[in-house]
Amino acid sequence: MSTSTPSPAKVYGPPLSTAVSRVLACLLEKHVPFQVINVDLLKREHKSPQYIKLQPFGQVPFFQDETISLFESRAICRYISLKYANKGNTKLYGTNPLEKASIEQWLEAESQSFNQPTLTLMFQLAYAPQVNIPQDEGLIKQNLEKLVKVLDVYNKRLAESKYLAGDEFTLADLSHLPNSMYLVTRTELKELFMSKDNVGRWLEEISGRESWKKVVEMQNSPPS
């Protein structure tokens, strides 16, 4: 008796979105088949009544896998890593309680300390000039100072271990890729990251992973 092949997971949102690219990188690390369903943010499709029925906050990504639906990129990545624990990169979310706790520790650092200043800088340095919004120099200075403090902590940690949560690439590292690489490739902040030897070494290594290279290819391809 033949069994039907499960449908690929569906990711709603453009790969250029940092939150969407976080999920795509995770799926690629875990070798999970998926389909990207583009949501045009410029046309505000994420605020349409049809999309709001899927994602009540009108944000990307929205994720479907068989009968389940999820939003919030970090929660989606945790789900993927647990459901497909034995596929692809089996170390992505740790293999014992201590490893998982260490990964969670740095995931929290990313979401609580790293994400806010990097998002603000992404908006002020890259997006605002494109849409003729005046840059707020005070806000830029304030968030640069916050980011420097975070990167100093990371630099010290990465002097002690190859990756943030230890000697294996994990979700803790993956979750930092989207915002870091946006700032490195689309603003003049590359030197800020690379001037910190351990952070620079770490970022070059994690951005060279095949999973992230494929995400970048998707970001540079026109939406289907």
Secondary structure by P-SEA (a helix, b strand, c coil): ccccccccbbbccccccaaaaaaaaaaaaabbbbbbbbbbccccccccaaaaaaccccccbbbbccccccccaaaaaaaaaaaaccccccccccccaaaaaaaaaaaaaaacccaaaaaaaaaaccccccccccccaaaaaaaaaaaaaaaaaaaaaaaaccccccccccaaaaaacaaaaaaaccccaaaaaaaaaaaaaaaaaaaacaaaaaaaaaaacccc
